[in-house]
Amino acid sequence: MLKQIGPAALAAVFLLAGAPAAQAQDTSIGYLSCEVGGSVSFIFGSTRDVTCTYEPTDDTATHHYSGTIERYG
């Protein structure tokens, strides 16, 4: 009896191991694009202006963001 179950169990292991894993669903809620301005350097660091635009995939309004990256040292 054990000799008959062994080959079947081995075949089942190989079949299950070869099954593709479930793939995650990608979700897109919008796109963020940014532009980084040129650097203004100082003796102790530098600054860069950043402007970003977020465009949702639905019909809601586009959002605009701005900021500054500051580096010291």
mmCIF file of the C-alpha atoms, coordinates in Angstrom:
data_MODEL
# 
_entry.id   MODEL 
# 
loop_
_atom_site.group_PDB 
_atom_site.id 
_atom_site.type_symbol 
_atom_site.label_atom_id 
_atom_site.label_alt_id 
_atom_site.label_comp_id 
_atom_site.label_asym_id 
_atom_site.label_entity_id 
_atom_site.label_seq_id 
_atom_site.pdbx_PDB_ins_code 
_atom_site.Cartn_x 
_atom_site.Cartn_y 
_atom_site.Cartn_z 
_atom_site.occupancy 
_atom_site.B_iso_or_equiv 
_atom_site.pdbx_formal_charge 
_atom_site.auth_seq_id 
_atom_site.auth_comp_id 
_atom_site.auth_asym_id 
_atom_site.auth_atom_id 
_atom_site.pdbx_PDB_model_num 
ATOM 1  C CA . MET A 1 1  ? 0.000   0.000  0.000   1.00 0.00 ? 1  MET A CA 1 
ATOM 2  C CA . LEU A 1 2  ? 2.813   2.406  0.919   1.00 0.00 ? 2  LEU A CA 1 
ATOM 3  C CA . LYS A 1 3  ? 4.587   1.736  -2.392  1.00 0.00 ? 3  LYS A CA 1 
ATOM 4  C CA . GLN A 1 4  ? 1.483   2.837  -4.303  1.00 0.00 ? 4  GLN A CA 1 
ATOM 5  C CA . ILE A 1 5  ? 0.995   6.093  -2.352  1.00 0.00 ? 5  ILE A CA 1 
ATOM 6  C CA . GLY A 1 6  ? 4.645   7.183  -2.698  1.00 0.00 ? 6  GLY A CA 1 
ATOM 7  C CA . PRO A 1 7  ? 4.645   7.833  -6.476  1.00 0.00 ? 7  PRO A CA 1 
ATOM 8  C CA . ALA A 1 8  ? 1.260   9.572  -6.313  1.00 0.00 ? 8  ALA A CA 1 
ATOM 9  C CA . ALA A 1 9  ? 2.406   11.810 -3.465  1.00 0.00 ? 9  ALA A CA 1 
ATOM 10 C CA . LEU A 1 10 ? 5.619   12.634 -5.320  1.00 0.00 ? 10 LEU A CA 1 
ATOM 11 C CA . ALA A 1 11 ? 3.657   13.556 -8.448  1.00 0.00 ? 11 ALA A CA 1 
ATOM 12 C CA . ALA A 1 12 ? 1.335   15.782 -6.410  1.00 0.00 ? 12 ALA A CA 1 
ATOM 13 C CA . VAL A 1 13 ? 4.309   17.623 -4.886  1.00 0.00 ? 13 VAL A CA 1 
ATOM 14 C CA . PHE A 1 14 ? 5.768   18.367 -8.310  1.00 0.00 ? 14 PHE A CA 1 
ATOM 15 C CA . LEU A 1 15 ? 2.423   19.538 -9.683  1.00 0.00 ? 15 LEU A CA 1 
ATOM 16 C CA . LEU A 1 16 ? 1.798   21.871 -6.752  1.00 0.00 ? 16 LEU A CA 1 
ATOM 17 C CA . ALA A 1 17 ? 5.348   23.228 -6.808  1.00 0.00 ? 17 ALA A CA 1 
ATOM 18 C CA . GLY A 1 18 ? 4.980   24.115 -10.472 1.00 0.00 ? 18 GLY A CA 1 
ATOM 19 C CA . ALA A 1 19 ? 1.735   26.056 -9.994  1.00 0.00 ? 19 ALA A CA 1 
ATOM 20 C CA . PRO A 1 20 ? 2.225   29.806 -10.502 1.00 0.00 ? 20 PRO A CA 1 
ATOM 21 C CA . ALA A 1 21 ? 1.932   31.998 -7.433  1.00 0.00 ? 21 ALA A CA 1 
ATOM 22 C CA . ALA A 1 22 ? -0.974  34.424 -7.282  1.00 0.00 ? 22 ALA A CA 1 
ATOM 23 C CA . GLN A 1 23 ? 0.029   37.814 -8.633  1.00 0.00 ? 23 GLN A CA 1 
ATOM 24 C CA . ALA A 1 24 ? -0.731  40.982 -6.711  1.00 0.00 ? 24 ALA A CA 1 
ATOM 25 C CA . GLN A 1 25 ? -3.195  43.379 -8.282  1.00 0.00 ? 25 GLN A CA 1 
ATOM 26 C CA . ASP A 1 26 ? -1.699  46.760 -9.197  1.00 0.00 ? 26 ASP A CA 1 
ATOM 27 C CA . THR A 1 27 ? -3.682  49.760 -8.061  1.00 0.00 ? 27 THR A CA 1 
ATOM 28 C CA . SER A 1 28 ? -3.140  53.200 -9.529  1.00 0.00 ? 28 SER A CA 1 
ATOM 29 C CA . ILE A 1 29 ? -4.679  56.205 -7.810  1.00 0.00 ? 29 ILE A CA 1 
ATOM 30 C CA . GLY A 1 30 ? -2.780  58.872 -9.712  1.00 0.00 ? 30 GLY A CA 1 
ATOM 31 C CA . TYR A 1 31 ? 0.533   60.172 -10.954 1.00 0.00 ? 31 TYR A CA 1 
ATOM 32 C CA . LEU A 1 32 ? 3.002   62.460 -9.204  1.00 0.00 ? 32 LEU A CA 1 
ATOM 33 C CA . SER A 1 33 ? 5.517   64.313 -11.337 1.00 0.00 ? 33 SER A CA 1 
ATOM 34 C CA . CYS A 1 34 ? 8.130   66.673 -9.920  1.00 0.00 ? 34 CYS A CA 1 
ATOM 35 C CA . GLU A 1 35 ? 10.629  69.143 -11.301 1.00 0.00 ? 35 GLU A CA 1 
ATOM 36 C CA . VAL A 1 36 ? 13.732  70.042 -9.325  1.00 0.00 ? 36 VAL A CA 1 
ATOM 37 C CA . GLY A 1 37 ? 15.236  73.434 -10.045 1.00 0.00 ? 37 GLY A CA 1 
ATOM 38 C CA . GLY A 1 38 ? 18.902  74.315 -10.238 1.00 0.00 ? 38 GLY A CA 1 
ATOM 39 C CA . SER A 1 39 ? 21.024  74.436 -7.138  1.00 0.00 ? 39 SER A CA 1 
ATOM 40 C CA . VAL A 1 40 ? 21.870  77.631 -5.271  1.00 0.00 ? 40 VAL A CA 1 
ATOM 41 C CA . SER A 1 41 ? 25.082  76.931 -3.370  1.00 0.00 ? 41 SER A CA 1 
ATOM 42 C CA . PHE A 1 42 ? 26.324  78.570 -0.220  1.00 0.00 ? 42 PHE A CA 1 
ATOM 43 C CA . ILE A 1 43 ? 29.483  78.034 1.797   1.00 0.00 ? 43 ILE A CA 1 
ATOM 44 C CA . PHE A 1 44 ? 27.627  75.777 4.262   1.00 0.00 ? 44 PHE A CA 1 
ATOM 45 C CA . GLY A 1 45 ? 25.115  74.069 1.948   1.00 0.00 ? 45 GLY A CA 1 
ATOM 46 C CA . SER A 1 46 ? 22.727  74.446 -0.960  1.00 0.00 ? 46 SER A CA 1 
ATOM 47 C CA . THR A 1 47 ? 19.034  74.761 -1.754  1.00 0.00 ? 47 THR A CA 1 
ATOM 48 C CA . ARG A 1 48 ? 16.831  73.543 -4.619  1.00 0.00 ? 48 ARG A CA 1 
ATOM 49 C CA . ASP A 1 49 ? 13.256  74.506 -5.402  1.00 0.00 ? 49 ASP A CA 1 
ATOM 50 C CA . VAL A 1 50 ? 10.849  71.645 -6.155  1.00 0.00 ? 50 VAL A CA 1 
ATOM 51 C CA . THR A 1 51 ? 7.446   71.828 -7.832  1.00 0.00 ? 51 THR A CA 1 
ATOM 52 C CA . CYS A 1 52 ? 5.186   68.778 -8.103  1.00 0.00 ? 52 CYS A CA 1 
ATOM 53 C CA . THR A 1 53 ? 1.862   68.018 -9.752  1.00 0.00 ? 53 THR A CA 1 
ATOM 54 C CA . TYR A 1 54 ? -0.420  65.191 -8.648  1.00 0.00 ? 54 TYR A CA 1 
ATOM 55 C CA . GLU A 1 55 ? -2.924  64.030 -11.264 1.00 0.00 ? 55 GLU A CA 1 
ATOM 56 C CA . PRO A 1 56 ? -5.560  61.587 -9.893  1.00 0.00 ? 56 PRO A CA 1 
ATOM 57 C CA . THR A 1 57 ? -6.808  58.833 -12.193 1.00 0.00 ? 57 THR A CA 1 
ATOM 58 C CA . ASP A 1 58 ? -10.410 59.766 -11.437 1.00 0.00 ? 58 ASP A CA 1 
ATOM 59 C CA . ASP A 1 59 ? -12.051 63.046 -12.442 1.00 0.00 ? 59 ASP A CA 1 
ATOM 60 C CA . THR A 1 60 ? -11.016 65.000 -9.339  1.00 0.00 ? 60 THR A CA 1 
ATOM 61 C CA . ALA A 1 61 ? -8.898  68.155 -9.478  1.00 0.00 ? 61 ALA A CA 1 
ATOM 62 C CA . THR A 1 62 ? -5.144  68.213 -10.079 1.00 0.00 ? 62 THR A CA 1 
ATOM 63 C CA . HIS A 1 63 ? -3.065  69.237 -7.043  1.00 0.00 ? 63 HIS A CA 1 
ATOM 64 C CA . HIS A 1 64 ? 0.067   71.409 -7.175  1.00 0.00 ? 64 HIS A CA 1 
ATOM 65 C CA . TYR A 1 65 ? 2.803   71.326 -4.547  1.00 0.00 ? 65 TYR A CA 1 
ATOM 66 C CA . SER A 1 66 ? 6.007   73.275 -4.074  1.00 0.00 ? 66 SER A CA 1 
ATOM 67 C CA . GLY A 1 67 ? 8.867   73.126 -1.634  1.00 0.00 ? 67 GLY A CA 1 
ATOM 68 C CA . THR A 1 68 ? 12.561  73.484 -1.052  1.00 0.00 ? 68 THR A CA 1 
ATOM 69 C CA . ILE A 1 69 ? 15.275  70.901 -0.527  1.00 0.00 ? 69 ILE A CA 1 
ATOM 70 C CA . GLU A 1 70 ? 17.959  72.242 1.788   1.00 0.00 ? 70 GLU A CA 1 
ATOM 71 C CA . ARG A 1 71 ? 21.311  70.612 2.333   1.00 0.00 ? 71 ARG A CA 1 
ATOM 72 C CA . TYR A 1 72 ? 23.745  71.657 5.029   1.00 0.00 ? 72 TYR A CA 1 
ATOM 73 C CA . GLY A 1 73 ? 27.342  70.622 5.496   1.00 0.00 ? 73 GLY A CA 1 
# 
